[in-house]
Amino acid sequence: MIADDVIKAQLGRTLEGTDFPDLGAKYEGKVRDCYSRDGRRIIVVSDRISAFDVVLGTIPFKGQILNQMAEYWFSATAHLVPNHVLDVPDPTVMVATECTLLPVEFVMRSYLTGVTTTSIWYHYERGARTFCGHALPDGMRKNQRLARAILTPSTKAEKGAHDESVSREHILAGGVLTAREFDEAAAMCARLFTFGQEMAARRGLILVDTKYEVGRRPDGTLCFIDEIHTPDSSRYWYADDYQSRFDRHEEPRGLDKEYVRRTLADAGYRGDGPPPALSPEVRCEAARRYIALFELVTGRAFVPDTEEPVARIRRNLKI
């Protein structure tokens, strides 16, 4: 773990956004700034953090951690499923094949948990016993393991709007995807999620749930894009005390951005209206958790780059 003074010093040097017109047409997501040109997509992972589908501010070193963790997982799973990675020329930049995004988030879940309005627990707590086409038994508690991992797709909302959890039947009926497209992507997601859970268990972690983005390459094949199994796309809990904390009706110990969600939810914010400002203490604690998860999952020490990020990116990408 890096020293606290390094994290605090980075509060004023976070990468909030980019403007690199020489890289091509720009699309700005909640966290990533993407540039497209000549069949390639250059993905700059900013330090922005989002929760409840709202950008909340920045977290020191977050972009570096996400980009390098995504690189780790894409490399570790290349034998199982295809991905879009071509090169990683900078701590926060990934160069990838330009793909056509499937307009669905593929969310895999193994536990009855969550705090957002799209979470399975939110719906269950309010009486729902079917979620995205999956029947759920009565008598379950928050954070309880499901009988099996399930796929709960989500629509892709426009920036500033909220995603919606839906069923396979809803997606097919709306013509969003064909049955063949959906089932092929679903099988890839199940394979990847199983592998991720096995890898996490070896590190003393539980991969609770995750969301995947799937794209179609120019040759027509499907592949995973953006990121996999990072703290932004996935929920991790410590395995060693999960059961004892569950038995005591306590929240599991987590190492992901759920900490930020819970901090805001405890303050009464769940995505409606302008978000409250994140305090320096919350931003630094979130950074510590991102770093700890990176090191625990990858087995590598996180080496922070404290250089001013825009100048560094320009130099590494020669723009």
BAGU-666343 format. One line per 5 residues: number of its first residue (from 1); their letters; for each residue x, y, z of N, C-alpha, C. Coordinates in steps of 0.02 Angstrom, whole numbers. Last residue first. Example, Ala and Ser with C-alpha at 12.3 -4.5 7.8 and 13.67 -1.06 7.14 Angstrom:
2 = SA = 642,-112,354,684,-53,357,645,2,394  660,-284,390,615,-225,390,660,-165,390
//
This chain:
319 = IKLNR = 59,650,-1454,10,696,-1483,25,768,-1459  115,526,-1407,147,567,-1459,96,612,-1494  75,456,-1302,38,443,-1364,63,485,-1422  163,503,-1205,162,431,-1220,124,414,-1283  135,643,-1207,202,618,-1224,199,544,-1244
314 = RIRAV = 1,646,-1170,21,676,-1234,90,649,-1255  10,588,-1043,-27,554,-1096,-6,581,-1165  84,688,-975,110,620,-982,76,582,-1039  -5,796,-979,61,801,-1013,91,732,-1024  -109,742,-901,-121,762,-971,-55,766,-1009
309 = PEETD = -54,712,-769,-76,660,-816,-85,681,-888  96,745,-690,35,777,-715,9,735,-773  151,597,-602,161,650,-651,94,681,-671  139,487,-523,116,551,-495,127,610,-542  92,329,-536,126,379,-576,98,447,-554
304 = PVFAR = 113,196,-417,77,255,-442,122,300,-485  106,32,-424,158,83,-429,126,146,-458  47,-96,-326,27,-40,-368,81,13,-366  111,-260,-336,111,-196,-301,89,-141,-350  5,-400,-375,58,-352,-393,54,-291,-349
299 = GTVLE = -101,-480,-362,-40,-503,-332,19,-459,-348  -227,-444,-407,-175,-457,-457,-112,-489,-427  -303,-432,-288,-327,-473,-345,-270,-491,-392  -225,-350,-204,-248,-415,-181,-267,-460,-240  -202,-235,-280,-145,-275,-257,-167,-345,-236
294 = FLAIY = -334,-190,-304,-288,-203,-359,-232,-251,-337  -377,-171,-171,-408,-223,-213,-363,-240,-272  -295,-65,-131,-293,-129,-95,-322,-185,-137  -336,36,-221,-267,11,-222,-263,-57,-188  -470,53,-182,-453,35,-251,-383,4,-254
289 = RRAAE = -448,93,-49,-484,31,-63,-471,7,-135  -382,215,-64,-350,160,-28,-383,93,-44  -482,287,-131,-419,272,-165,-384,214,-131  -576,298,-28,-594,262,-89,-531,242,-127  -502,379,57,-520,312,79,-540,269,19
284 = CRVEP = -496,497,-20,-434,461,-3,-449,389,19  -632,531,-28,-594,520,-89,-530,481,-75  -663,549,108,-696,496,70,-657,480,6  -580,660,135,-572,597,173,-603,539,136  -627,761,51,-560,734,41,-550,667,76
279 = SLAPP = -801,720,11,-750,752,53,-681,724,36  -900,748,-129,-861,698,-92,-806,735,-52  -1052,841,-126,-980,838,-140,-947,784,-98  -1206,761,-174,-1165,799,-126,-1091,791,-144  -1279,775,-340,-1249,737,-285,-1211,781,-236
274 = PGDGR = -1437,843,-390,-1364,850,-388,-1334,810,-329  -1566,714,-414,-1541,782,-403,-1465,784,-402  -1551,550,-359,-1598,602,-380,-1571,671,-363  -1465,456,-306,-1462,470,-377,-1509,524,-402  -1480,446,-171,-1485,384,-211,-1491,399,-285
269 = YGADA = -1436,509,-14,-1433,520,-86,-1434,453,-123  -1427,498,124,-1492,509,95,-1493,519,20  -1310,460,178,-1325,532,182,-1391,550,149  -1309,329,144,-1318,344,215,-1333,418,226  -1280,345,9,-1347,320,28,-1360,335,102
264 = LTRRV = -1147,388,16,-1198,433,-10,-1268,411,12  -1089,273,71,-1079,338,103,-1132,388,81  -1125,177,-23,-1153,173,44,-1146,240,81  -1047,218,-134,-1120,214,-138,-1152,216,-68  -919,204,-80,-942,271,-98,-1019,271,-103
259 = YEKDL = -917,64,-61,-903,109,-5,-930,179,-19  -928,14,-187,-987,11,-145,-979,55,-84  -812,8,-256,-841,75,-249,-908,73,-212  -726,-109,-150,-747,-85,-214,-782,-18,-204  -716,-214,-48,-660,-177,-75,-677,-153,-145
254 = GRPEE = -809,-249,105,-799,-245,34,-739,-204,14  -877,-354,223,-822,-308,210,-808,-308,135  -1058,-357,233,-993,-387,218,-939,-333,211  -1156,-298,370,-1136,-292,300,-1068,-326,289  -1235,-412,483,-1189,-357,469,-1173,-356,395
249 = HRDFR = -1304,-517,542,-1342,-466,506,-1300,-403,496  -1228,-620,586,-1241,-566,634,-1280,-508,603  -1215,-696,472,-1253,-724,529,-1271,-672,580  -1132,-611,399,-1200,-623,376,-1243,-650,433  -1015,-625,473,-1048,-559,471,-1120,-567,447
244 = SQYDD = -987,-759,448,-998,-737,517,-1032,-668,519  -972,-760,308,-1026,-798,340,-1040,-773,410  -860,-671,283,-926,-660,253,-981,-695,293  -731,-681,324,-781,-667,376,-850,-653,347  -661,-720,209,-646,-752,273,-699,-740,326
239 = AYWYR = -687,-650,91,-719,-715,101,-714,-740,173  -730,-483,58,-683,-529,89,-720,-594,105  -809,-447,-100,-810,-451,-27,-753,-495,-4  -835,-342,-241,-794,-392,-207,-805,-389,-132  -918,-305,-388,-921,-300,-315,-881,-358,-286
234 = SSDPT = -872,-217,-538,-882,-277,-498,-884,-261,-424  -836,-106,-606,-885,-149,-638,-906,-207,-594  -745,-42,-524,-801,-4,-551,-856,-49,-579  -645,-134,-494,-687,-109,-439,-747,-68,-463  -657,-254,-632,-625,-199,-596,-670,-177,-539
229 = HIEDI = -702,-354,-720,-684,-371,-651,-643,-317,-616  -656,-275,-870,-687,-332,-837,-657,-340,-767  -689,-146,-991,-657,-170,-930,-692,-234,-907  -702,-124,-1147,-698,-76,-1092,-659,-102,-1032  -767,-285,-1202,-737,-219,-1212,-737,-180,-1147
224 = FCLTG = -768,-448,-1273,-776,-405,-1215,-737,-340,-1225  -847,-490,-1430,-790,-488,-1384,-806,-442,-1326  -909,-577,-1574,-920,-541,-1512,-857,-542,-1469  -877,-552,-1751,-872,-591,-1689,-883,-547,-1628  -874,-471,-1863,-938,-499,-1842,-936,-538,-1777
219 = DPRRG = -761,-405,-1898,-771,-469,-1930,-835,-504,-1908  -765,-291,-1814,-781,-284,-1886,-792,-350,-1922  -847,-352,-1662,-789,-330,-1701,-808,-324,-1775  -962,-299,-1547,-954,-339,-1608,-896,-310,-1648  -954,-308,-1366,-955,-274,-1431,-947,-323,-1488
214 = VEYKT = -1013,-294,-1201,-995,-338,-1257,-1002,-299,-1322  -977,-268,-1034,-995,-235,-1097,-970,-281,-1153  -1037,-332,-879,-994,-338,-938,-1022,-297,-996  -1033,-321,-703,-1066,-305,-767,-1014,-308,-823  -1051,-429,-560,-1011,-390,-607,-1053,-373,-668
209 = DVLIL = -1040,-490,-391,-1076,-477,-453,-1032,-434,-498  -941,-548,-306,-1012,-550,-291,-1055,-542,-353  -808,-636,-280,-833,-594,-335,-909,-599,-333  -729,-641,-129,-790,-663,-163,-805,-613,-218  -558,-684,-88,-612,-637,-104,-672,-673,-133
204 = GRRAA = -440,-752,-78,-477,-739,-17,-534,-690,-26  -384,-785,-196,-356,-727,-163,-393,-708,-100  -463,-886,-241,-393,-902,-226,-358,-845,-189  -577,-815,-271,-577,-859,-213,-506,-878,-193  -542,-753,-391,-552,-712,-331,-548,-755,-268
199 = MEQGF = -541,-863,-477,-479,-825,-466,-485,-784,-402  -677,-899,-472,-625,-947,-451,-559,-911,-436  -737,-784,-523,-752,-806,-455,-699,-854,-429  -685,-784,-654,-670,-730,-608,-683,-748,-536  -743,-901,-706,-671,-896,-700,-651,-841,-651
194 = TFLRA = -878,-863,-701,-855,-922,-664,-779,-919,-653  -875,-755,-790,-892,-744,-719,-869,-803,-676  -845,-816,-912,-799,-767,-884,-812,-757,-810  -958,-897,-932,-891,-927,-930,-841,-880,-896  -1060,-801,-933,-1060,-853,-882,-991,-885,-875
189 = CMAAA = -1024,-729,-1048,-1024,-696,-982,-1022,-748,-926  -1042,-823,-1150,-975,-794,-1139,-971,-763,-1069  -1179,-842,-1139,-1134,-898,-1126,-1063,-874,-1113  -1225,-714,-1175,-1239,-740,-1109,-1192,-798,-1091  -1186,-704,-1310,-1156,-660,-1261,-1166,-686,-1190
184 = EDFER = -1271,-805,-1360,-1199,-810,-1369,-1163,-767,-1318  -1396,-753,-1326,-1374,-816,-1297,-1299,-827,-1305  -1403,-634,-1403,-1409,-633,-1331,-1379,-696,-1300  -1390,-682,-1535,-1342,-634,-1508,-1343,-636,-1432  -1504,-767,-1543,-1436,-794,-1553,-1383,-747,-1524
179 = ATLVG = -1608,-678,-1524,-1598,-731,-1476,-1527,-760,-1482  -1552,-509,-1557,-1583,-571,-1577,-1570,-624,-1523  -1589,-358,-1466,-1542,-410,-1488,-1583,-469,-1514  -1701,-274,-1473,-1635,-247,-1455,-1579,-293,-1478  -1832,-307,-1492,-1788,-309,-1550,-1719,-280,-1537
174 = GALIH = -1914,-321,-1386,-1902,-254,-1409,-1856,-250,-1470  -1908,-457,-1364,-1971,-429,-1387,-1962,-358,-1415  -1777,-469,-1313,-1794,-499,-1378,-1858,-468,-1406  -1791,-398,-1192,-1741,-377,-1242,-1758,-405,-1311  -1889,-474,-1128,-1900,-403,-1141,-1854,-378,-1196
169 = ERSVS = -1825,-597,-1114,-1885,-592,-1155,-1900,-520,-1174  -1724,-566,-1023,-1707,-587,-1091,-1766,-577,-1137  -1778,-421,-926,-1770,-492,-939,-1746,-505,-1011  -1693,-280,-847,-1746,-311,-887,-1731,-385,-897  -1658,-132,-762,-1648,-204,-763,-1708,-236,-798
164 = EDHAG = -1604,18,-834,-1662,-20,-811,-1648,-95,-817  -1509,167,-794,-1518,103,-827,-1579,67,-797  -1555,339,-799,-1542,279,-760,-1553,216,-803  -1462,478,-875,-1523,440,-861,-1504,376,-823  -1337,526,-900,-1380,566,-856,-1445,532,-839
159 = KEAKT = -1327,457,-1060,-1290,489,-1005,-1337,535,-966  -1455,333,-1086,-1416,390,-1108,-1382,421,-1047  -1441,162,-1033,-1473,227,-1032,-1426,280,-1060  -1456,7,-1084,-1405,58,-1084,-1438,126,-1089  -1536,-114,-977,-1535,-71,-1035,-1480,-19,-1028
154 = SPTLI = -1468,-264,-917,-1489,-196,-902,-1486,-156,-967  -1492,-436,-865,-1473,-384,-912,-1500,-316,-891  -1434,-544,-763,-1488,-495,-758,-1471,-436,-803  -1398,-711,-740,-1386,-654,-784,-1446,-608,-781  -1346,-790,-588,-1396,-774,-637,-1374,-713,-678
149 = ARALR = -1282,-928,-497,-1269,-863,-528,-1321,-851,-583  -1394,-1003,-378,-1346,-1007,-434,-1336,-937,-461  -1454,-967,-260,-1445,-1038,-274,-1396,-1050,-331  -1365,-827,-188,-1418,-856,-229,-1403,-930,-242  -1321,-781,-23,-1301,-810,-87,-1362,-839,-123
144 = QNKRM = -1373,-627,50,-1375,-700,48,-1356,-725,-21  -1387,-491,59,-1319,-518,54,-1317,-594,55  -1542,-493,144,-1492,-456,107,-1424,-488,114  -1627,-652,141,-1603,-593,173,-1552,-557,129  -1780,-740,95,-1709,-726,88,-1691,-660,123
139 = GDPLA = -1916,-770,97,-1876,-783,156,-1802,-770,150  -1959,-844,-63,-1972,-803,-5,-1920,-816,49  -1851,-858,-210,-1892,-885,-156,-1906,-833,-102  -1870,-795,-375,-1833,-792,-312,-1878,-817,-256  -1851,-821,-549,-1893,-829,-489,-1848,-830,-427
134 = HGCFT = -1802,-710,-674,-1780,-762,-628,-1824,-763,-566  -1836,-600,-750,-1858,-665,-773,-1838,-723,-728  -1787,-494,-675,-1760,-506,-742,-1776,-576,-767  -1853,-569,-540,-1807,-516,-558,-1774,-534,-624  -1985,-600,-433,-1957,-615,-499,-1914,-556,-519
129 = RAGRE = -2032,-549,-322,-2005,-617,-316,-1985,-645,-385  -2040,-393,-237,-2033,-429,-301,-2003,-499,-289  -2040,-323,-116,-2090,-375,-128,-2084,-414,-193  -1937,-240,-89,-2003,-209,-101,-2055,-260,-125  -1829,-321,-84,-1851,-290,-21,-1920,-260,-28
124 = YHYWI = -1812,-347,-220,-1835,-400,-175,-1863,-372,-111  -1765,-224,-269,-1829,-250,-292,-1857,-304,-244  -1644,-212,-198,-1693,-157,-198,-1762,-183,-218  -1576,-329,-235,-1602,-322,-167,-1654,-267,-162  -1540,-304,-368,-1587,-358,-354,-1616,-352,-284
119 = STTTV = -1535,-132,-422,-1508,-191,-388,-1561,-242,-373  -1579,-15,-472,-1576,-71,-519,-1551,-135,-486  -1568,74,-369,-1636,55,-389,-1637,-1,-441  -1432,17,-262,-1462,58,-314,-1531,33,-333  -1380,-74,-174,-1416,-17,-145,-1448,27,-198
114 = GTLYS = -1354,-254,-149,-1355,-192,-188,-1394,-137,-154  -1403,-430,-159,-1373,-372,-127,-1381,-310,-172  -1392,-587,-162,-1449,-542,-157,-1427,-479,-121  -1266,-650,-274,-1291,-634,-207,-1349,-585,-211  -1222,-663,-401,-1222,-724,-361,-1251,-713,-292
109 = RMVFE = -1245,-600,-567,-1254,-593,-495,-1254,-661,-461  -1199,-507,-709,-1199,-573,-676,-1202,-562,-601  -1261,-411,-835,-1245,-410,-764,-1253,-480,-735  -1228,-333,-976,-1239,-402,-954,-1215,-408,-882  -1311,-201,-1050,-1261,-220,-1001,-1278,-289,-976
104 = VPLLT = -1339,-172,-1222,-1362,-205,-1161,-1302,-214,-1115  -1313,-147,-1361,-1347,-98,-1318,-1377,-128,-1254  -1149,-185,-1407,-1215,-212,-1399,-1252,-169,-1348  -1046,-76,-1501,-1071,-96,-1435,-1140,-127,-1439  -932,-120,-1617,-1000,-94,-1611,-1029,-121,-1546
99 = CETAV = -759,-73,-1595,-813,-122,-1597,-881,-86,-1594  -594,-51,-1633,-659,-18,-1632,-713,-70,-1642  -471,-121,-1529,-508,-126,-1592,-575,-90,-1585  -380,-5,-1423,-420,-64,-1437,-449,-63,-1507  -274,53,-1300,-290,57,-1371,-323,-9,-1390
94 = MVTPD = -288,135,-1147,-291,71,-1181,-310,83,-1254  -214,231,-1018,-238,227,-1088,-235,155,-1114  -150,256,-899,-223,266,-901,-252,257,-971  -14,226,-919,-49,198,-861,-125,205,-863  3,189,-1095,6,237,-1040,-31,207,-981
89 = PVDLV = -19,95,-1195,40,137,-1200,50,186,-1142  -69,-51,-1224,-79,-9,-1165,-18,37,-1160  -157,-126,-1364,-97,-99,-1333,-117,-59,-1271  -275,-198,-1396,-218,-199,-1442,-153,-177,-1408  -421,-282,-1340,-359,-247,-1324,-306,-255,-1378
84 = HNPVL = -548,-343,-1343,-532,-292,-1394,-464,-260,-1387  -563,-523,-1326,-571,-454,-1303,-543,-406,-1356  -636,-689,-1310,-600,-636,-1347,-612,-568,-1316  -607,-807,-1178,-653,-765,-1216,-613,-711,-1252  -499,-890,-1137,-569,-909,-1126,-617,-872,-1172
79 = HATAS = -377,-833,-1156,-385,-903,-1179,-457,-926,-1174  -389,-711,-1094,-387,-712,-1167,-395,-782,-1195  -385,-688,-960,-443,-724,-986,-443,-731,-1062  -272,-615,-929,-282,-679,-894,-339,-720,-924  -289,-499,-1007,-234,-545,-1022,-247,-614,-991
74 = FWYEA = -399,-444,-943,-404,-460,-1014,-349,-509,-1034  -345,-425,-813,-399,-474,-824,-406,-492,-898  -243,-327,-838,-228,-391,-804,-281,-443,-821  -317,-222,-894,-265,-255,-934,-248,-323,-904  -394,-189,-782,-427,-215,-842,-377,-251,-886
69 = MQNLI = -292,-141,-702,-328,-200,-681,-366,-231,-740  -252,-29,-774,-204,-83,-764,-238,-148,-740  -370,48,-769,-341,29,-833,-294,-30,-826  -394,63,-631,-443,30,-674,-411,6,-738  -276,131,-591,-293,66,-562,-341,29,-608
64 = QGKFP = -281,250,-663,-224,205,-671,-241,134,-647  -401,304,-615,-395,286,-685,-337,238,-697  -370,327,-478,-422,280,-497,-415,257,-570  -283,418,-423,-255,357,-453,-307,308,-480  -408,494,-321,-337,489,-340,-318,420,-366
59 = ITGLV = -564,522,-394,-528,483,-343,-455,477,-364  -689,650,-423,-630,610,-442,-599,577,-381  -868,651,-443,-805,685,-431,-747,641,-453  -984,587,-484,-982,617,-417,-921,660,-404  -1101,556,-608,-1030,569,-595,-1025,611,-531
54 = VDFAS = -1226,433,-590,-1209,504,-586,-1134,510,-573  -1277,305,-571,-1277,333,-639,-1263,408,-640  -1245,273,-442,-1315,292,-455,-1322,325,-524  -1083,339,-472,-1127,293,-435,-1197,319,-443  -919,366,-534,-991,373,-541,-1025,322,-496
49 = IRDSV = -772,461,-539,-808,406,-508,-882,419,-516  -629,501,-640,-699,513,-619,-729,451,-588  -505,487,-688,-512,474,-616,-583,488,-592  -517,404,-850,-509,462,-806,-513,439,-733  -443,319,-971,-481,306,-910,-468,363,-861
44 = VIIRR = -460,328,-1138,-425,361,-1083,-469,353,-1021  -445,229,-1274,-485,237,-1213,-442,268,-1159  -459,231,-1440,-412,248,-1388,-452,268,-1327  -497,117,-1562,-526,158,-1509,-473,168,-1456  -480,103,-1740,-455,94,-1672,-492,139,-1624
39 = GDRSY = -519,135,-1867,-533,67,-1842,-506,52,-1773  -483,272,-1879,-449,220,-1919,-459,150,-1889  -535,323,-1719,-503,342,-1782,-472,280,-1814  -604,387,-1571,-608,337,-1625,-577,364,-1689  -589,396,-1398,-575,428,-1461,-571,374,-1516
34 = CDRVK = -668,417,-1241,-650,372,-1296,-642,412,-1361  -650,429,-1074,-651,471,-1134,-625,429,-1191  -742,352,-942,-693,348,-996,-705,402,-1049  -846,379,-852,-777,373,-827,-726,378,-883  -960,404,-926,-958,425,-855,-887,426,-829
29 = GEYKA = -894,454,-1087,-937,416,-1043,-933,442,-972  -879,542,-1231,-864,546,-1160,-916,507,-1120  -801,520,-1383,-862,505,-1346,-843,504,-1272  -728,604,-1522,-730,590,-1450,-799,572,-1426  -631,565,-1664,-696,583,-1636,-701,560,-1564
24 = GLDPF = -452,588,-1637,-512,568,-1674,-575,592,-1641  -337,637,-1583,-347,565,-1577,-410,541,-1614  -337,773,-1591,-295,737,-1639,-306,662,-1637  -412,816,-1481,-445,811,-1547,-403,774,-1599  -418,787,-1330,-365,769,-1377,-395,762,-1447
19 = DTGEL = -453,822,-1181,-472,852,-1244,-415,843,-1293  -518,749,-1029,-467,759,-1080,-497,793,-1140  -539,754,-847,-563,749,-915,-506,762,-964  -477,733,-725,-550,742,-727,-578,735,-797  -357,660,-645,-375,669,-715,-451,672,-720
14 = TRGLQ = -285,747,-504,-325,694,-534,-343,711,-606  -211,827,-421,-183,809,-486,-223,753,-519  -254,849,-293,-255,906,-338,-228,891,-407  -235,724,-235,-302,752,-237,-308,810,-287  -104,685,-220,-134,674,-286,-204,703,-291
9 = AKIVD = -77,701,-87,-46,748,-133,-77,743,-203  -144,589,-35,-170,657,-21,-141,708,-70  -60,486,-81,-130,489,-101,-158,560,-92  57,519,-13,58,516,-86,-14,521,-113  19,507,119,37,574,94,40,576,18
4 = DAIM = -2,370,134,-59,415,133,-42,484,104  96,263,28,88,306,86,29,353,78  29,109,-43,68,170,-46,51,216,13  43,-60,0,0,0,0,44,62,0
//
